[in-house]
């Protein structure tokens, strides 16, 4: 009995899940931080004063808010790009740009989220300690909400850091995708030997001839042939008068007459 097929999860799906999770964590962190307020009661002799404190009264929390917003914008864009890639099978950013955006974007955003979370934890701890020393008890919920917000931000940073690892592994794919013709040639460990006639007049496949649209096969052969020559053969080709070869048939004829003349072929057949 054959073993049951093993199912593998595509890296694209894994990164999409991480991006969505990061987006949800950042949204939750934003909501908690934006609604973090407290009423502080102060007494001056016989006078009682109530003061409303918002999260943006602490400058460090403003930086935390800025880091959350930056992470939200980036995660929304990345989630949209991933959904487009999965739906169409194509990347919206063509070429190496997609790999570079993922690589540098994940790195920068992970650093921003890390610094925002660290700054939030540090400020909250110091402010809470100061409130405890001054016997201010009205700010416990305020600091608890701040802790909750920066904790969610910390988990969002972990998602960004994991995405950064994925984008680092994907970066070597840039410019390393060989054309199908070259890949098929390298994959053949025991190619069939070719004669001089094969090299002098190759037959281009449809894939090979379509590398340069609008250019005839004859012109492609003439352009590529000099790259197959070395040493004296290349010197011989460069010594020919300019304009003496205008077609591939002329090139074939001159090359065979030079390196495989009829008398040499006759002599080889005789022996």
Secondary structure, DSSP 8 states (H G I E B T S, - for coil): ----------HHHHHHHHHHHHHHHHHHHHHHHHT-EEEEEEEETTEEEEEEEEGGGSHHHHHHHHHHHHHHHHHHHHHHHHHHHHHHSS-SS-TTHHHHHHHHHHHHHHHHHHHHHHHHHHHHHHHHHHHHHTT--TTHHHHHHHHHHHHHHHHHHHHHHHHHHHHHHHHTTTT----HHHHHHHH-SS-----HHHHHT----HHHHTSSTT--HHHHHHHHHGGG--HHHHHHHHHS-TTS--SHHHHHHHHHHHHS-HHHHHHHHH-
